[in-house]
Amino acid sequence: MKKLIEAADQLNAILKADQLDKNKLGEIARQLDQIPGLRVKLVDFEKHNEKELELLTAENLVQIKNQNFEAAANAREQERECIKYTNFQKYFQLKNSFFYPEETKLFYFHLGTEKNDREIKIILFSPQK
C-alpha cells in the first residue's frame, strides 16, 4: 500500500506540473505494473457531465417518440450512468482531478481541470497499439 500511496502522490504532482514529464510518468506506470493485483480505474467526470446528461435525456425522448425502443433503452442506460457520475461529483464537491489510492485500487478522478490532465489520461488509459 505504501508504494501505491507514493505513486498516487507523484501522479498528483505531475497533474499540476508546469510541464508533463513523460519519462517520470512512464517510470511511475512501470512501478504500478509491479504491484500485484492492482486495478487502475478511470472515473471520467469530463465525459459524464451535466451537458452530456442533457443530450442523453433528449436522445432518449427522441428515440421513444420514434418508437425505436432498443435505441431508447440504450440511451436510458447511458443516461443512468451519467446520473451516477454527476451525483457523485456533486455529493463530494469535486472540483479538480486527482489520483486516489485505496487497497488494491488506484482511482483517477478525471475532471479535465489540471494542466496535464488530458495528456495523462491518454497516456495511461488509451489502449496500447
VOTI-266635 format. One line per 3 residues: their letters; for each residue x negated, z negated, y negated of C-alpha. Coordinates in nm, 2 decimals, padded with zeros to 4 digits. Example, Ala and Ser with C-alpha at 12.3 -4.5 7.8 and 13.67 -1.06 7.14 Angstrom:
AS> -01.23,-00.78,00.45 | -01.37,-00.71,00.11;
END
This chain:
MKK> 00.00,00.00,00.00 | -00.29,-00.07,-00.23 | -00.42,00.29,-00.21;
LIE> -00.06,00.41,-00.28 | -00.03,00.19,-00.59 | -00.37,00.31,-00.72;
AAD> -00.28,00.67,-00.66 | 00.05,00.63,-00.85 | -00.13,00.47,-01.14;
QLN> -00.38,00.76,-01.15 | -00.09,01.01,-01.13 | 00.09,00.84,-01.41;
AIL> -00.22,00.86,-01.63 | -00.26,01.23,-01.55 | 00.10,01.29,-01.66;
KAD> 00.02,01.17,-02.01 | -00.34,01.30,-02.04 | -00.42,01.54,-02.32;
QLD> -00.54,01.80,-02.06 | -00.45,01.83,-01.70 | -00.75,01.75,-01.48;
KNK> -00.67,01.98,-01.18 | -00.97,01.86,-00.99 | -00.86,01.49,-01.02;
LGE> -00.51,01.59,-00.92 | -00.64,01.77,-00.62 | -00.85,01.46,-00.53;
IAR> -00.55,01.23,-00.55 | -00.34,01.48,-00.34 | -00.61,01.47,-00.07;
QLD> -00.61,01.09,-00.08 | -00.23,01.08,-00.04 | -00.26,01.31,00.26;
QIP> -00.48,01.05,00.43 | -00.21,00.78,00.40 | -00.03,00.77,00.74;
GLR> 00.34,00.82,00.73 | 00.36,00.87,00.36 | 00.66,01.06,00.22;
VKL> 00.64,01.20,-00.13 | 00.99,01.26,-00.28 | 01.06,01.46,-00.60;
VDF> 01.36,01.33,-00.79 | 01.42,01.62,-01.03 | 01.63,01.50,-01.33;
EKH> 01.52,01.81,-01.52 | 01.71,02.02,-01.27 | 02.01,01.78,-01.22;
NEK> 02.13,01.70,-01.57 | 02.44,01.69,-01.78 | 02.42,02.06,-01.87;
ELE> 02.39,02.16,-01.50 | 02.68,01.94,-01.41 | 02.90,02.11,-01.67;
LLT> 02.80,02.45,-01.53 | 02.87,02.34,-01.17 | 03.21,02.20,-01.27;
AEN> 03.31,02.52,-01.44 | 03.18,02.72,-01.14 | 03.39,02.51,-00.91;
LVQ> 03.71,02.57,-01.11 | 03.64,02.94,-01.13 | 03.60,02.96,-00.75;
IKN> 03.92,02.76,-00.69 | 04.11,02.99,-00.93 | 03.97,03.30,-00.75;
QNF> 04.07,03.13,-00.42 | 03.71,03.15,-00.29 | 03.72,02.81,-00.13;
EAA> 03.39,02.84,00.05 | 03.21,02.90,-00.28 | 03.42,02.63,-00.44;
ANA> 03.32,02.38,-00.17 | 02.95,02.47,-00.22 | 02.98,02.43,-00.60;
REQ> 03.16,02.09,-00.55 | 02.88,01.97,-00.31 | 02.62,02.07,-00.57;
ERE> 02.83,01.90,-00.84 | 02.84,01.57,-00.64 | 02.46,01.58,-00.60;
CIK> 02.42,01.64,-00.97 | 02.65,01.34,-01.05 | 02.44,01.12,-00.83;
YTN> 02.13,01.21,-01.03 | 02.28,01.18,-01.37 | 02.44,00.84,-01.28;
FQK> 02.11,00.72,-01.15 | 01.93,00.83,-01.47 | 02.19,00.66,-01.69;
YFQ> 02.20,00.34,-01.49 | 01.82,00.29,-01.50 | 01.80,00.44,-01.85;
LKN> 01.51,00.67,-01.75 | 01.35,00.84,-02.05 | 01.01,00.95,-01.92;
SFF> 00.87,01.09,-01.60 | 00.67,00.87,-01.37 | 00.54,00.81,-01.02;
YPE> 00.67,00.50,-00.83 | 00.52,00.38,-00.50 | 00.74,00.19,-00.25;
ETK> 00.64,00.10,00.10 | 00.55,00.44,00.27 | 00.71,00.65,-00.01;
LFY> 00.59,00.78,-00.34 | 00.87,00.89,-00.57 | 00.81,01.13,-00.86;
FHL> 01.09,01.08,-01.11 | 01.06,01.41,-01.30 | 01.24,01.44,-01.63;
GTE> 01.02,01.71,-01.79 | 00.92,01.48,-02.07 | 00.55,01.43,-02.02;
KND> 00.27,01.66,-02.13 | 00.16,01.77,-01.78 | 00.50,01.73,-01.61;
REI> 00.58,02.08,-01.51 | 00.24,02.17,-01.40 | 00.21,01.86,-01.18;
KII> 00.55,01.94,-01.03 | 00.44,02.30,-00.95 | 00.10,02.19,-00.80;
LFS> 00.23,01.90,-00.59 | 00.57,02.03,-00.48 | 00.56,02.41,-00.47;
PQK> 00.55,02.55,-00.11 | 00.19,02.64,-00.01 | 00.14,03.01,00.04;
END
